[in-house]
């Protein structure tokens, strides 16, 4: 499925609701699941837009996430990727990122 736009081609949204609303319904559901999971895991984190992506901050940037044509990117701090290396083994990862492909 192709998305209407990718995170890098969107105009910077004013908030996370606007960001999510820019995608097709199926992708909106996935983004909302990511959002809700982070909210439950870090209830004191502040939600914002940074680098044109939904971002949670808690004593600095905690995590970014973004929708692209064929995947949703999840960009945690490198220490988070290291702490969960075993759990993330099935996913393609990079420095500071986890990209679960469909």
Secondary structure, DSSP 4 states (H G I P E B T S, - for coil): ---S--GGGSPPPSSHHHHHHTS-HHHHHHHHHHHHHHHHH-TTPEEEEETTEEEEESSSEEEEEEE-SSEEEEEE-HHHHHHTTTTTTTSEEETTEEEEE-
